[in-house]
Amino acid sequence: MVDIAALRALISVRDHGSIVAAAEALDFTPSAVSQQIKKLERTSRVPMLERVGRTVILTERGRLLAERGQVLLADLEQVESLAAGGTEDLRGSLRLASFSTATAGIVAPLVARLRSTAPDLEVVVIESDPRETVSVIQRGGADLGIVHDWTGLQLDVPGSLERRPLMDDVADVLLHRDHPLAGRDSVSASELLADRWITTLAGTICHEWLMHMFALHGERPDTRYFDGAYGTHVAMVDRGAAVALVPRLGRPVLPESVVAVPVTDPSPRRSVSAVWRASTAENPARRHVEQQLLHVVS
């Protein structure tokens, strides 16, 4: 019989391209992942992996096993969810992946609420960018994710995941109070071309939206500083070193020297959603957390 843990390890290696990356995703050691793969190879008597340069890829047998195995794991998860569907006893653990501002603005009050509505449910929170969250949910590294996409910059959510809209959010430009535009009711993106910007890391959706916003005017912003923490963005604006585009959701309290001004043409808007694997649709813990999410954002 095929070992389920070994099957998960094989699928993770396929998805991440190396044993080390697969181990990190599964929260195992590389040695443990290697042992799981060897277990599959002993069972099937054929190699599962082959090395190509510094990476490993699955052999044809390994690829077929991973494809069929992913379907099997989804079916098994659905059976487990149905088996637990009638219980009102919310126990065990639930892993939730979320981007940072949603963690501050949504997940923090959610966790506080769950302490009274499901005190025996252990919630583990993981910070990740929306694209990584989709991948984490898809491979079973988390049970529920909170993601966002911007108007005109859509997040690709595969058919194996279900999605539920939670709320809309808006980003403002943060300016030092001495900035010439700080007293305005709103500013156009084209009026901010002369400024130096601090932004999130390249490759994140928020960074791509900033590029997209200026690309609509045929321009690129002068990005000098890159940091994933919006608290750092506020500090840079506070010192007059840069301007920043910061969402309202989860935004820290601004110092007196920093002014938030709405942006137009285009307006930076994003849609926040919850995602989960379709195979966990009947999981009582996931359904309960989803219901509590709706209470938090309503």
C-alpha positions as CSV (number, residue, x, y, z in Angstrom):
1,M,0.0,0.0,0.0
2,V,1.3,3.5,-0.9
3,D,2.2,5.6,2.2
4,I,0.2,8.8,2.3
5,A,3.0,10.9,3.8
6,A,5.4,9.6,1.2
7,L,2.9,10.6,-1.5
8,R,2.6,14.1,-0.1
9,A,6.4,14.4,-0.1
10,L,6.6,13.4,-3.8
11,I,3.9,15.9,-4.7
12,S,5.7,18.6,-2.8
13,V,9.1,17.9,-4.5
14,R,7.2,18.1,-7.9
15,D,5.7,21.5,-7.0
16,H,8.9,23.0,-5.5
17,G,11.7,21.6,-7.6
18,S,14.0,20.4,-4.8
19,I,14.0,18.3,-1.7
20,V,15.1,21.2,0.4
21,A,12.2,23.5,-0.8
22,A,9.7,20.6,-0.4
23,A,10.9,20.0,3.2
24,E,10.5,23.7,4.0
25,A,6.9,23.7,2.6
26,L,6.0,20.5,4.6
27,D,7.8,21.7,7.7
28,F,10.0,18.6,7.6
29,T,13.8,18.1,7.4
30,P,15.3,17.4,3.9
31,S,16.4,14.0,5.3
32,A,12.8,13.1,6.2
33,V,11.6,14.0,2.7
34,S,14.4,12.0,1.2
35,Q,13.4,9.0,3.3
36,Q,9.8,9.3,2.2
37,I,10.8,9.3,-1.4
38,K,13.0,6.3,-0.9
39,K,10.1,4.5,0.7
40,L,8.1,5.0,-2.5
41,E,11.0,3.8,-4.6
42,R,11.3,0.6,-2.6
43,T,7.6,0.0,-2.9
44,S,7.5,0.6,-6.7
45,R,11.1,-0.7,-7.4
46,V,11.7,2.2,-9.8
47,P,13.3,5.7,-9.3
48,M,10.9,8.6,-8.5
49,L,13.4,11.4,-9.1
50,E,16.2,12.3,-11.4
51,R,18.7,15.2,-11.0
52,V,18.9,17.9,-13.6
53,G,21.7,20.4,-12.8
54,R,21.0,21.7,-9.2
55,T,17.3,20.7,-9.2
56,V,15.5,17.4,-9.3
57,I,12.5,16.5,-11.4
58,L,10.2,13.5,-11.3
59,T,10.7,10.6,-13.5
60,E,7.8,9.6,-15.7
61,R,6.6,7.0,-13.1
62,G,7.0,9.6,-10.4
63,R,5.1,12.2,-12.4
64,L,2.2,9.8,-13.0
65,L,2.1,8.8,-9.3
66,A,2.1,12.4,-8.2
67,E,-0.8,13.3,-10.6
68,R,-2.9,10.3,-9.5
69,G,-1.9,10.8,-5.9
70,Q,-3.1,14.4,-5.8
71,V,-6.5,13.3,-6.9
72,L,-6.5,10.5,-4.3
73,L,-5.5,13.0,-1.5
74,A,-8.3,15.3,-2.5
75,D,-10.8,12.5,-2.4
76,L,-9.4,11.3,0.9
77,E,-9.7,14.8,2.3
78,Q,-13.3,15.1,1.1
79,V,-14.2,11.7,2.8
80,E,-12.6,12.9,6.1
81,S,-14.6,16.2,5.9
82,L,-17.8,14.3,5.3
83,A,-17.1,12.0,8.1
84,A,-16.6,14.9,10.5
85,G,-19.4,17.0,9.0
86,G,-22.0,16.1,11.6
87,T,-20.0,17.0,14.7
88,E,-20.4,20.2,16.6
89,D,-17.2,19.6,18.5
90,L,-14.7,22.0,16.9
91,R,-11.3,20.6,17.9
92,G,-7.9,20.0,16.3
93,S,-6.0,22.7,14.3
94,L,-6.6,24.9,11.3
95,R,-3.8,26.6,9.4
96,L,-4.7,30.0,8.0
97,A,-2.5,31.8,5.4
98,S,-2.9,35.6,5.1
99,F,-1.2,38.7,3.7
100,S,0.2,41.0,6.4
101,T,-2.5,43.8,6.4
102,A,-5.3,41.3,6.5
103,T,-3.6,39.6,9.4
104,A,-3.6,42.9,11.3
105,G,-7.1,44.1,10.2
106,I,-9.1,40.8,9.9
107,V,-7.2,37.8,11.3
108,A,-6.4,39.5,14.7
109,P,-10.1,40.1,15.5
110,L,-11.0,36.7,14.0
111,V,-8.6,34.9,16.3
112,A,-10.0,36.8,19.3
113,R,-13.6,35.9,18.3
114,L,-12.6,32.2,17.8
115,R,-11.4,32.0,21.4
116,S,-15.0,32.2,22.5
117,T,-16.8,30.5,19.6
118,A,-14.3,27.6,19.2
119,P,-12.0,27.6,22.2
120,D,-10.7,24.1,21.5
121,L,-9.8,24.9,17.9
122,E,-6.1,25.7,17.5
123,V,-5.5,28.3,14.8
124,V,-2.1,28.7,13.2
125,V,-1.5,31.8,11.2
126,I,1.1,32.0,8.3
127,E,2.0,35.2,6.5
128,S,2.3,34.9,2.8
129,D,1.7,37.0,-0.4
130,P,-1.6,36.1,-2.2
131,R,0.1,34.1,-5.0
132,E,2.0,32.0,-2.5
133,T,-1.2,31.6,-0.4
134,V,-2.9,30.0,-3.4
135,S,0.0,27.6,-3.8
136,V,0.1,26.8,-0.1
137,I,-3.7,26.1,0.0
138,Q,-3.5,24.0,-3.2
139,R,-0.7,21.7,-1.9
140,G,-2.4,21.3,1.5
141,G,0.0,23.5,3.5
142,A,-2.9,25.5,4.9
143,D,-6.6,25.0,5.2
144,L,-7.9,28.5,4.6
145,G,-6.4,31.5,2.9
146,I,-7.1,35.2,2.7
147,V,-6.0,36.8,-0.6
148,H,-6.5,39.9,-2.6
149,D,-6.4,41.1,-6.2
150,W,-6.4,44.6,-7.6
151,T,-8.7,46.1,-10.2
152,G,-7.1,45.3,-13.5
153,L,-4.6,42.9,-11.9
154,Q,-6.4,39.6,-11.2
155,L,-5.2,36.8,-9.0
156,D,-5.2,33.4,-10.7
157,V,-7.2,31.0,-8.6
158,P,-7.3,27.4,-10.0
159,G,-10.5,25.4,-10.2
160,S,-9.6,23.1,-7.4
161,L,-10.1,26.0,-5.0
162,E,-13.3,27.8,-3.9
163,R,-13.4,31.5,-3.3
164,R,-15.7,33.8,-1.3
165,P,-15.5,37.6,-1.4
166,L,-15.0,39.3,2.0
167,M,-14.6,43.0,1.4
168,D,-13.2,45.7,-0.8
169,D,-10.2,47.8,0.3
170,V,-8.7,51.1,-0.9
171,A,-5.1,52.3,-0.8
172,D,-4.1,55.9,-0.3
173,V,-0.8,57.7,-1.0
174,L,1.0,58.7,2.2
175,L,2.7,62.1,2.0
176,H,4.7,64.1,4.5
177,R,2.6,67.0,5.7
178,D,5.1,69.4,4.0
179,H,4.6,67.8,0.6
180,P,3.0,70.2,-1.9
181,L,0.0,67.8,-2.4
182,A,-0.6,67.0,1.2
183,G,-3.5,69.4,1.6
184,R,-5.4,68.1,-1.4
185,D,-8.7,66.1,-1.2
186,S,-7.3,63.7,-3.8
187,V,-4.4,63.4,-6.3
188,S,-4.0,61.8,-9.6
189,A,-1.3,59.1,-10.1
190,S,0.2,61.3,-12.8
191,E,0.8,64.1,-10.2
192,L,3.1,61.8,-8.3
193,L,5.6,61.0,-11.0
194,A,8.3,63.3,-9.5
195,D,8.3,61.6,-6.1
196,R,10.6,58.9,-4.8
197,W,8.7,55.8,-3.6
198,I,9.0,53.1,-1.1
199,T,7.2,49.9,-2.1
200,T,6.8,46.3,-1.2
201,L,9.2,43.8,-2.7
202,A,9.3,43.2,-6.4
203,G,7.1,40.2,-7.4
204,T,4.4,41.0,-4.8
205,I,1.0,41.9,-6.0
206,C,1.1,45.3,-4.3
207,H,4.4,46.2,-6.0
208,E,2.9,45.1,-9.4
209,W,-0.1,47.3,-8.8
210,L,2.1,50.4,-8.2
211,M,3.8,49.6,-11.5
212,H,0.5,49.1,-13.2
213,M,-0.9,52.3,-11.9
214,F,1.8,54.4,-13.5
215,A,2.0,52.2,-16.6
216,L,-1.6,53.4,-17.4
217,H,0.0,56.8,-17.8
218,G,2.9,55.4,-19.8
219,E,5.4,56.0,-17.0
220,R,7.4,54.2,-14.3
221,P,7.6,55.4,-10.7
222,D,11.0,56.3,-9.1
223,T,11.2,53.3,-6.7
224,R,14.2,53.6,-4.5
225,Y,13.3,51.7,-1.4
226,F,11.8,48.2,-1.0
227,D,10.4,46.7,2.2
228,G,7.6,44.3,3.0
229,A,6.5,46.0,6.2
230,Y,4.1,48.9,5.8
231,G,5.3,50.2,9.2
232,T,8.6,50.9,7.4
233,H,6.8,52.7,4.7
234,V,5.2,55.0,7.2
235,A,8.5,55.7,8.9
236,M,10.1,56.6,5.5
237,V,7.3,59.1,4.8
238,D,7.5,60.4,8.3
239,R,11.2,61.3,7.6
240,G,10.3,62.9,4.3
241,A,12.5,60.3,2.4
242,A,9.7,58.9,0.2
243,V,6.0,58.6,-0.5
244,A,4.1,55.3,-0.3
245,L,0.9,53.6,-1.4
246,V,-0.6,52.0,1.6
247,P,-3.9,50.1,1.9
248,R,-6.4,51.2,4.6
249,L,-6.9,47.6,5.8
250,G,-4.6,47.0,8.8
251,R,-2.9,50.3,8.4
252,P,-1.0,51.5,11.5
253,V,-1.9,54.7,13.2
254,L,-0.2,57.5,11.3
255,P,2.0,60.1,13.0
256,E,1.0,63.7,12.8
257,S,3.6,64.4,10.1
258,V,2.0,61.8,7.7
259,V,-1.1,62.5,5.6
260,A,-3.2,59.9,3.7
261,V,-4.6,61.3,0.4
262,P,-6.9,59.3,-1.9
263,V,-5.6,58.6,-5.4
264,T,-7.6,58.9,-8.6
265,D,-7.0,57.9,-12.2
266,P,-6.8,55.1,-11.4
267,S,-8.2,54.5,-7.9
268,P,-6.2,51.8,-6.1
269,R,-8.8,49.3,-5.1
270,R,-8.5,45.6,-4.2
271,S,-10.9,42.8,-3.5
272,V,-10.2,40.7,-0.4
273,S,-11.4,37.0,-0.5
274,A,-11.2,33.8,1.4
275,V,-10.0,30.6,-0.5
276,W,-10.0,27.0,0.4
277,R,-9.7,23.6,-1.3
278,A,-13.0,22.4,-2.8
279,S,-12.4,19.0,-1.2
280,T,-12.8,20.6,2.3
281,A,-16.2,22.2,1.6
282,E,-17.8,20.2,4.4
283,N,-15.1,20.5,6.9
284,P,-16.8,21.8,10.1
285,A,-13.8,23.7,11.4
286,R,-13.1,25.5,8.1
287,R,-16.8,26.3,7.7
288,H,-17.0,27.7,11.2
289,V,-13.9,29.9,10.6
290,E,-15.4,31.1,7.3
291,Q,-18.6,32.1,9.1
292,Q,-16.7,34.0,11.8
293,L,-14.7,35.8,9.0
294,L,-18.0,37.1,7.6
295,H,-18.9,38.4,11.0
296,V,-15.6,40.2,11.4
297,V,-15.8,42.0,8.0
298,S,-19.5,42.8,8.1
